[in-house]
């Protein structure tokens, strides 16, 4: 089963793609980090985005919750997206 979480930051698309055995962080369609493994328990992915002439750090946390997986996306340690809310805060 494939699950994709998406958000934007300063016009840049950020996607986290979860398949059965792979987690990927993509920024504007380009993979910046990947995790391979069947059981993804509390995985963190890292990347960056350029906006306003600066480089901003991206941190993604993916983990199980009940019978599903949830995802949180941070830019410069500020929460940008939380799948438990189903939207950007």
The first five atom37 places (N, CA, C, CB, O) and aatype in JSON, in Angstrom:
{
  "aatype": [20, 20, 20, 20, 20, 20, 20, 20, 20, 20, 20, 20, 20, 20, 20, 20, 20, 20, 20, 20, 20, 20, 20, 20, 20, 20, 20, 20, 20, 20, 20, 20, 20, 20, 20, 20, 20, 20, 20, 20, 20, 20, 20, 20, 20, 20, 20, 20, 20, 20, 20, 20, 20, 20, 20, 20, 20, 20, 20, 20, 20, 20, 20, 20, 20, 20, 20, 20, 20, 20, 20, 20, 20, 20, 20, 20, 20, 20, 20, 20, 20, 20, 20, 20, 20, 20, 20, 20, 20],
  "atom_mask": [
    [1, 1, 1, 1, 1],
    [1, 1, 1, 1, 1],
    [1, 1, 1, 1, 1],
    [1, 1, 1, 1, 1],
    [1, 1, 1, 1, 1],
    [1, 1, 1, 1, 1],
    [1, 1, 1, 1, 1],
    [1, 1, 1, 1, 1],
    [1, 1, 1, 1, 1],
    [1, 1, 1, 1, 1],
    [1, 1, 1, 1, 1],
    [1, 1, 1, 1, 1],
    [1, 1, 1, 1, 1],
    [1, 1, 1, 1, 1],
    [1, 1, 1, 1, 1],
    [1, 1, 1, 1, 1],
    [1, 1, 1, 1, 1],
    [1, 1, 1, 1, 1],
    [1, 1, 1, 1, 1],
    [1, 1, 1, 1, 1],
    [1, 1, 1, 1, 1],
    [1, 1, 1, 1, 1],
    [1, 1, 1, 1, 1],
    [1, 1, 1, 1, 1],
    [1, 1, 1, 1, 1],
    [1, 1, 1, 1, 1],
    [1, 1, 1, 1, 1],
    [1, 1, 1, 1, 1],
    [1, 1, 1, 1, 1],
    [1, 1, 1, 1, 1],
    [1, 1, 1, 1, 1],
    [1, 1, 1, 1, 1],
    [1, 1, 1, 1, 1],
    [1, 1, 1, 1, 1],
    [1, 1, 1, 1, 1],
    [1, 1, 1, 1, 1],
    [1, 1, 1, 1, 1],
    [1, 1, 1, 1, 1],
    [1, 1, 1, 1, 1],
    [1, 1, 1, 1, 1],
    [1, 1, 1, 1, 1],
    [1, 1, 1, 1, 1],
    [1, 1, 1, 1, 1],
    [1, 1, 1, 1, 1],
    [1, 1, 1, 1, 1],
    [1, 1, 1, 1, 1],
    [1, 1, 1, 1, 1],
    [1, 1, 1, 1, 1],
    [1, 1, 1, 1, 1],
    [1, 1, 1, 1, 1],
    [1, 1, 1, 1, 1],
    [1, 1, 1, 1, 1],
    [1, 1, 1, 1, 1],
    [1, 1, 1, 1, 1],
    [1, 1, 1, 1, 1],
    [1, 1, 1, 1, 1],
    [1, 1, 1, 1, 1],
    [1, 1, 1, 1, 1],
    [1, 1, 1, 1, 1],
    [1, 1, 1, 1, 1],
    [1, 1, 1, 1, 1],
    [1, 1, 1, 1, 1],
    [1, 1, 1, 1, 1],
    [1, 1, 1, 1, 1],
    [1, 1, 1, 1, 1],
    [1, 1, 1, 1, 1],
    [1, 1, 1, 1, 1],
    [1, 1, 1, 1, 1],
    [1, 1, 1, 1, 1],
    [1, 1, 1, 1, 1],
    [1, 1, 1, 1, 1],
    [1, 1, 1, 1, 1],
    [1, 1, 1, 1, 1],
    [1, 1, 1, 1, 1],
    [1, 1, 1, 1, 1],
    [1, 1, 1, 1, 1],
    [1, 1, 1, 1, 1],
    [1, 1, 1, 1, 1],
    [1, 1, 1, 1, 1],
    [1, 1, 1, 1, 1],
    [1, 1, 1, 1, 1],
    [1, 1, 1, 1, 1],
    [1, 1, 1, 1, 1],
    [1, 1, 1, 1, 1],
    [1, 1, 1, 1, 1],
    [1, 1, 1, 1, 1],
    [1, 1, 1, 1, 1],
    [1, 1, 1, 1, 1],
    [1, 1, 1, 1, 1]
  ],
  "atom_positions": [
    [[0.84, -1.18, 0.0], [0.0, 0.0, 0.0], [0.89, 1.25, 0.0], [-0.96, 0.0, 1.22], [1.82, 1.35, 0.8]],
    [[0.61, 2.17, -0.87], [1.39, 3.4, -1.0], [0.62, 4.55, -0.37], [1.72, 3.7, -2.49], [-0.57, 4.74, -0.62]],
    [[1.32, 5.32, 0.45], [0.73, 6.49, 1.1], [1.65, 7.67, 0.84], [0.52, 6.26, 2.63], [2.87, 7.56, 1.0]],
    [[1.07, 8.8, 0.44], [1.86, 9.99, 0.19], [1.31, 11.16, 1.0], [1.88, 10.33, -1.32], [0.11, 11.43, 0.99]],
    [[2.21, 11.85, 1.69], [1.85, 13.08, 2.4], [2.52, 14.23, 1.66], [2.3, 13.04, 3.92], [3.68, 14.13, 1.28]],
    [[1.79, 15.33, 1.45], [2.31, 16.46, 0.69], [2.03, 17.78, 1.4], [1.71, 16.49, -0.71], [1.01, 17.94, 2.08]],
    [[2.96, 18.71, 1.23], [2.77, 20.07, 1.71], [3.67, 20.97, 0.87], [3.09, 20.2, 3.24], [4.44, 20.49, 0.04]],
    [[3.58, 22.26, 1.07], [4.46, 23.21, 0.38], [5.1, 24.16, 1.38], [3.67, 24.0, -0.7], [4.55, 24.43, 2.45]],
    [[6.26, 24.64, 1.01], [6.96, 25.64, 1.82], [7.53, 26.67, 0.86], [8.08, 25.0, 2.71], [8.4, 26.35, 0.05]],
    [[7.06, 27.91, 0.96], [7.54, 28.99, 0.12], [7.53, 28.6, -1.37], [8.96, 29.4, 0.54], [8.47, 28.91, -2.1]],
    [[6.46, 27.94, -1.8], [6.31, 27.56, -3.2], [7.04, 26.29, -3.6], [6.79, 28.66, -4.03], [7.01, 25.92, -4.78]],
    [[7.67, 25.61, -2.66], [8.39, 24.37, -2.94], [7.55, 23.19, -2.46], [9.79, 24.36, -2.25], [7.07, 23.19, -1.32]],
    [[7.38, 22.19, -3.32], [6.61, 21.0, -2.96], [7.47, 20.03, -2.16], [6.07, 20.32, -4.21], [8.58, 19.7, -2.55]],
    [[6.92, 19.58, -1.02], [7.59, 18.59, -0.17], [6.66, 17.39, -0.09], [7.92, 19.17, 1.26], [5.49, 17.53, 0.27]],
    [[7.19, 16.21, -0.42], [6.41, 14.98, -0.39], [7.14, 13.91, 0.4], [6.11, 14.49, -1.81], [8.37, 13.8, 0.34]],
    [[6.38, 13.11, 1.14], [6.91, 11.93, 1.81], [6.1, 10.76, 1.27], [6.81, 12.03, 3.4], [4.88, 10.73, 1.37]],
    [[6.81, 9.79, 0.69], [6.16, 8.65, 0.05], [6.5, 7.4, 0.84], [6.6, 8.5, -1.44], [7.67, 7.07, 1.04]],
    [[5.45, 6.71, 1.3], [5.6, 5.5, 2.11], [5.03, 4.32, 1.33], [4.88, 5.66, 3.49], [3.83, 4.26, 1.07]],
    [[5.91, 3.38, 0.95], [5.46, 2.13, 0.35], [5.72, 1.04, 1.37], [6.19, 1.84, -1.02], [6.18, 1.32, 2.48]],
    [[5.46, -0.17, 1.02], [5.63, -1.28, 1.96], [7.05, -1.38, 2.49], [5.25, -2.58, 1.29], [7.25, -1.73, 3.65]],
    [[8.04, -1.08, 1.65], [9.42, -1.29, 2.07], [10.32, -0.06, 1.92], [10.0, -2.41, 1.28], [11.53, -0.16, 2.14]],
    [[9.76, 1.08, 1.56], [10.58, 2.27, 1.34], [9.87, 3.54, 1.8], [10.96, 2.39, -0.15], [8.66, 3.7, 1.6]],
    [[10.63, 4.43, 2.42], [10.17, 5.79, 2.73], [11.08, 6.75, 1.99], [10.16, 6.07, 4.29], [12.31, 6.61, 2.04]],
    [[10.5, 7.74, 1.31], [11.3, 8.72, 0.58], [10.85, 10.13, 0.92], [11.21, 8.49, -0.93], [9.66, 10.41, 1.05]],
    [[11.84, 11.02, 1.05], [11.57, 12.45, 1.15], [11.92, 13.05, -0.2], [12.39, 13.13, 2.32], [13.05, 12.92, -0.67]],
    [[10.94, 13.71, -0.84], [11.18, 14.36, -2.12], [10.86, 15.84, -2.02], [10.35, 13.69, -3.22], [9.85, 16.24, -1.44]],
    [[11.74, 16.65, -2.61], [11.55, 18.09, -2.68], [11.51, 18.46, -4.16], [12.69, 18.87, -1.91], [12.47, 18.24, -4.89]],
    [[10.39, 19.01, -4.58], [10.15, 19.31, -6.0], [10.45, 18.1, -6.88], [11.01, 20.5, -6.44], [11.04, 18.24, -7.95]],
    [[10.03, 16.92, -6.43], [10.16, 15.7, -7.21], [11.51, 15.02, -7.17], [9.84, 15.99, -8.59], [11.69, 13.96, -7.79]],
    [[12.47, 15.6, -6.46], [13.81, 15.01, -6.37], [14.0, 14.4, -4.98], [14.91, 16.08, -6.65], [13.76, 15.05, -3.96]],
    [[14.44, 13.15, -4.95], [14.63, 12.44, -3.68], [15.84, 13.01, -2.93], [14.82, 10.92, -3.93], [16.93, 13.13, -3.48]],
    [[15.6, 13.36, -1.65], [16.69, 13.88, -0.82], [17.11, 12.91, 0.27], [16.27, 15.2, -0.2], [18.24, 12.96, 0.74]],
    [[16.21, 12.02, 0.68], [16.56, 11.0, 1.67], [15.66, 9.8, 1.45], [16.43, 11.55, 3.13], [14.54, 9.93, 0.96]],
    [[16.17, 8.62, 1.83], [15.41, 7.39, 1.65], [15.72, 6.44, 2.8], [15.74, 6.73, 0.27], [16.83, 6.42, 3.32]],
    [[14.72, 5.65, 3.18], [14.86, 4.61, 4.19], [14.3, 3.32, 3.59], [14.12, 4.98, 5.54], [13.18, 3.3, 3.1]],
    [[15.11, 2.25, 3.65], [14.64, 0.96, 3.19], [14.47, 0.05, 4.39], [15.62, 0.34, 2.17], [15.38, -0.08, 5.21]],
    [[13.33, -0.58, 4.49], [13.08, -1.51, 5.58], [11.61, -1.85, 5.65], [13.56, -0.94, 6.91], [10.75, -1.0, 5.38]],
    [[11.32, -3.07, 6.03], [9.92, -3.51, 6.06], [9.18, -2.89, 7.24], [9.83, -5.03, 6.12], [8.02, -2.5, 7.11]],
    [[9.82, -2.81, 8.37], [9.16, -2.24, 9.55], [9.75, -0.86, 9.83], [9.33, -3.18, 10.79], [10.88, -0.75, 10.31]],
    [[9.01, 0.17, 9.54], [9.48, 1.54, 9.73], [8.95, 2.08, 11.05], [9.03, 2.44, 8.54], [7.86, 2.66, 11.09]],
    [[9.69, 1.89, 12.11], [9.28, 2.38, 13.42], [10.03, 3.65, 13.75], [9.52, 1.31, 14.51], [11.24, 3.62, 13.97]],
    [[9.34, 4.74, 13.78], [9.9, 6.05, 14.15], [11.1, 6.4, 13.28], [10.3, 6.06, 15.63], [12.21, 6.57, 13.79]],
    [[10.88, 6.51, 12.0], [11.92, 6.84, 11.04], [12.02, 8.35, 10.9], [11.64, 6.18, 9.66], [11.01, 9.06, 10.93]],
    [[13.25, 8.84, 10.77], [13.49, 10.27, 10.51], [14.21, 10.41, 9.17], [14.33, 10.91, 11.67], [15.16, 9.69, 8.87]],
    [[13.72, 11.34, 8.38], [14.34, 11.66, 7.1], [14.76, 13.12, 7.13], [13.36, 11.38, 5.9], [14.13, 13.95, 7.79]],
    [[15.84, 13.44, 6.41], [16.39, 14.79, 6.44], [16.57, 15.32, 5.03], [17.73, 14.82, 7.2], [16.86, 14.56, 4.1]],
    [[16.4, 16.61, 4.87], [16.62, 17.26, 3.58], [16.73, 18.75, 3.77], [15.48, 16.92, 2.6], [16.9, 19.24, 4.89]],
    [[16.63, 19.48, 2.66], [16.69, 20.93, 2.74], [15.9, 21.54, 1.6], [18.15, 21.42, 2.72], [15.63, 20.89, 0.59]],
    [[15.55, 22.79, 1.79], [14.84, 23.55, 0.78], [15.46, 24.94, 0.74], [13.28, 23.61, 1.08], [15.85, 25.49, 1.77]],
    [[15.55, 25.51, -0.46], [16.08, 26.87, -0.6], [14.91, 27.82, -0.8], [17.09, 26.96, -1.81], [14.08, 27.64, -1.7]],
    [[14.84, 28.83, 0.06], [13.79, 29.84, -0.03], [14.31, 31.13, 0.56], [12.49, 29.38, 0.71], [15.07, 31.12, 1.53]],
    [[13.92, 32.23, -0.02], [14.31, 33.55, 0.45], [15.84, 33.66, 0.56], [13.66, 33.85, 1.81], [16.36, 34.24, 1.51]],
    [[16.54, 33.09, -0.43], [18.0, 33.13, -0.52], [18.69, 32.45, 0.67], [18.46, 34.55, -0.62], [19.84, 32.76, 0.97]],
    [[17.98, 31.53, 1.34], [18.55, 30.79, 2.46], [18.26, 29.31, 2.31], [18.01, 31.31, 3.8], [17.31, 28.92, 1.63]],
    [[19.06, 28.5, 2.93], [18.83, 27.06, 2.99], [18.12, 26.74, 4.29], [20.17, 26.25, 2.86], [18.58, 27.13, 5.37]],
    [[17.01, 26.02, 4.2], [16.21, 25.64, 5.37], [16.23, 24.12, 5.53], [14.75, 26.16, 5.24], [16.07, 23.39, 4.55]],
    [[16.42, 23.65, 6.76], [16.46, 22.22, 7.04], [15.06, 21.62, 7.08], [17.18, 21.95, 8.36], [14.14, 22.22, 7.64]],
    [[14.91, 20.46, 6.49], [13.66, 19.7, 6.56], [13.92, 18.47, 7.42], [13.13, 19.3, 5.13], [14.92, 17.78, 7.24]],
    [[13.01, 18.2, 8.34], [13.05, 16.98, 9.14], [11.68, 16.33, 9.03], [13.43, 17.27, 10.64], [10.66, 17.0, 9.18]],
    [[11.66, 15.04, 8.77], [10.41, 14.29, 8.66], [10.44, 13.17, 9.69], [10.21, 13.73, 7.22], [11.45, 12.48, 9.83]],
    [[9.34, 12.98, 10.39], [9.19, 11.88, 11.33], [7.99, 11.05, 10.88], [9.02, 12.39, 12.81], [6.89, 11.58, 10.72]],
    [[8.22, 9.75, 10.67], [7.14, 8.84, 10.28], [7.14, 7.68, 11.25], [7.32, 8.34, 8.8], [8.19, 7.12, 11.58]],
    [[5.96, 7.31, 11.72], [5.87, 6.19, 12.64], [4.46, 5.65, 12.73], [6.35, 6.59, 14.0], [3.51, 6.28, 12.26]],
    [[4.32, 4.46, 13.34], [3.01, 3.84, 13.44], [2.16, 4.47, 14.54], [3.16, 2.36, 13.7], [2.66, 4.95, 15.55]],
    [[0.86, 4.45, 14.29], [-0.11, 4.89, 15.29], [-1.37, 4.08, 15.06], [-0.39, 6.44, 15.2], [-2.05, 4.23, 14.04]],
    [[-1.68, 3.26, 15.98], [-2.79, 2.31, 15.85], [-2.58, 1.43, 14.63], [-4.14, 3.06, 15.76], [-1.6, 0.69, 14.59]],
    [[-3.44, 1.48, 13.66], [-3.31, 0.62, 12.49], [-2.87, 1.39, 11.24], [-4.63, -0.07, 12.22], [-3.05, 0.92, 10.12]],
    [[-2.3, 2.55, 11.44], [-1.89, 3.38, 10.32], [-0.52, 3.99, 10.62], [-2.93, 4.49, 10.04], [0.0, 3.84, 11.72]],
    [[0.04, 4.67, 9.65], [1.27, 5.41, 9.85], [0.95, 6.9, 9.78], [2.35, 5.02, 8.79], [0.08, 7.32, 9.01]],
    [[1.64, 7.68, 10.58], [1.47, 9.12, 10.56], [2.79, 9.78, 10.23], [0.93, 9.62, 11.91], [3.86, 9.18, 10.37]],
    [[2.69, 11.03, 9.8], [3.85, 11.77, 9.32], [3.8, 13.2, 9.85], [3.93, 11.76, 7.78], [2.74, 13.83, 9.89]],
    [[4.96, 13.71, 10.25], [5.1, 15.12, 10.61], [6.29, 15.68, 9.84], [5.28, 15.3, 12.17], [7.34, 15.05, 9.76]],
    [[6.1, 16.87, 9.27], [7.14, 17.52, 8.49], [7.49, 18.84, 9.17], [6.7, 17.74, 7.01], [6.6, 19.66, 9.44]],
    [[8.77, 19.05, 9.43], [9.27, 20.26, 10.08], [10.22, 20.98, 9.14], [9.97, 19.94, 11.41], [10.97, 20.34, 8.41]],
    [[10.19, 22.3, 9.13], [11.18, 23.11, 8.44], [11.79, 24.04, 9.49], [10.55, 23.93, 7.23], [11.08, 24.79, 10.15]],
    [[13.11, 23.96, 9.62], [13.83, 24.72, 10.65], [13.19, 24.53, 12.03], [13.86, 26.21, 10.29], [12.99, 25.5, 12.77]],
    [[12.87, 23.29, 12.36], [12.31, 22.89, 13.65], [10.92, 23.45, 13.95], [13.24, 23.3, 14.75], [10.48, 23.42, 15.1]],
    [[10.23, 23.97, 12.95], [8.85, 24.44, 13.09], [7.93, 23.45, 12.37], [8.68, 25.89, 12.51], [8.19, 23.08, 11.22]],
    [[6.87, 23.02, 13.04], [5.94, 22.08, 12.43], [5.25, 22.7, 11.23], [4.89, 21.61, 13.46], [4.62, 23.76, 11.34]],
    [[5.37, 22.05, 10.07], [4.76, 22.52, 8.83], [3.54, 21.68, 8.48], [5.77, 22.5, 7.69], [2.56, 22.2, 7.95]],
    [[3.6, 20.36, 8.75], [2.52, 19.44, 8.4], [2.43, 18.35, 9.44], [2.72, 18.84, 6.99], [3.46, 17.84, 9.91]],
    [[1.21, 17.97, 9.81], [0.97, 16.9, 10.77], [-0.19, 16.07, 10.26], [0.68, 17.46, 12.21], [-1.32, 16.55, 10.2]],
    [[0.06, 14.81, 9.88], [-0.99, 13.98, 9.31], [-2.07, 13.6, 10.31], [-0.39, 12.74, 8.74], [-3.17, 13.22, 9.91]],
    [[-1.79, 13.7, 11.61], [-2.83, 13.41, 12.59], [-3.93, 14.46, 12.54], [-2.24, 13.33, 14.0], [-5.07, 14.21, 12.91]],
    [[-3.56, 15.66, 12.07], [-4.53, 16.73, 11.88], [-5.11, 16.68, 10.48], [-3.88, 18.09, 12.14], [-6.16, 17.26, 10.21]],
    [[-4.41, 15.97, 9.57], [-4.85, 15.86, 8.2], [-4.59, 17.08, 7.35], [-6.27, 15.55, 8.17], [-5.08, 17.18, 6.23]],
    [[-3.8, 18.01, 7.88], [-3.55, 19.25, 7.14], [-2.37, 19.97, 7.77], [-4.81, 20.16, 7.13], [-1.85, 19.55, 8.8]],
    [[-1.95, 21.03, 7.14], [-0.91, 21.87, 7.71], [-1.5, 22.69, 8.85], [-0.28, 22.8, 6.63], [-2.63, 23.17, 8.74]],
    [[-0.75, 22.86, 9.95], [-1.29, 23.64, 11.09], [-1.44, 25.11, 10.77], [-0.39, 23.48, 12.31], [-1.87, 25.88, 11.62]]
  ]
}
